[in-house]
Amino acid sequence: MGFESRLYLGAYVATMPSALIQITTQPTDLTSCLGESITFTVAATGTTNLTYQWQFSTNGIVFTDLIDNDNYANVTTATLSVNTTNNIGEGHYRCQINGDLSLASFTNDITLAINALPSAPIASNQSSCLEASVTLSASGGTDGAYRWYTEATGGTNISGEVNSNYTTAILDETSIYYVSLINSLCESNRTPITITIGGSACVGSGELVVYNGISPNGDLYNEKWVIENIELLPETRENKVSIYNRWGSQVFEVANYKNDNNVFKGLNLNGGELPSGTYFYKIEFNNGQPTKTGYLVLKR
């Protein structure tokens, strides 16, 4: 590469390089966040057998060769990928390009600025014995700077959810959400939040307790028939409740009885008021456990 010499009558005569390397794509300054992969690109023409040698400097003055990135030979375009995992601050790069019968050419000196990530937010796991919509809370930032996700990495954040609290849709199984913090440059790692539905969340809910009376008279006491814990216990949540009068005629039936809705309030299948008296119930469970039967007294 470079000068060519020839011998004439016992003397060397220097021949100037005949090719000029033209850099057609200059790499540009970049700003990144810790952990990103950044790529610089350079392209050149003007001669044959082009080779590229990327160089690095911490002060922008003294450059040293990057040994692992000098294998671009006889191509017109070369790249440098920089993994920013362990380097916070600024680094300076340039590329030296050589070719047949040419002087070396250098790209512009370029700067890669690597910024630290914000600290990940703090959040606690949640649980609900019932299928429920759960409000999640995080701390460590200011409202507007939060991002909520349903994936650990990648994907897009949940649209419009940028504050420290996020309320999920109704969950019927254990789920994991993720929350991060973002500043003007970088986004933190994501903090996982596990929402346990049923199972261990129902421990301590007690046993099934069937009340034997109801007085739907408008005084706000005993207005509905309570089957305590029926919607809390995993083994009783899926059920069918039937009520019969003393002649054995069915007057009420509902699937998946709950004490706030799907509940017996002294009304028959058509929504009419049932008279005071003794009624008989049957509670069947989808998991096959024994049916419960008994009686209840309705008093108006």
Secondary structure, 3 states (H helix, E strand, C coil): CCCEEEEECCEEEEECCCECCEEEECCCCEEEECCCEEEEEEEEECCCCCEEEEEEECCCCCCEECHHHCCEECCCEEEEEEECCCCCEEEEEEEEEECCCECCEECCCEEEEEECCCCCCEECCEEECCCEEEEEEEECCCCCCEEEECCCCCCCCCCCCCCCEEEEEEECCCEEEEEEEECCCCECCCEEEEEEECHHHHCCCCCCEECCEECCCCCCCCCCCCEECCCCCCCCCCEEEEEECCCCCEEEEEECCCCCCCCCCCECCCCCECCCEEEEEEEEECCCCCCEEEEEEECC
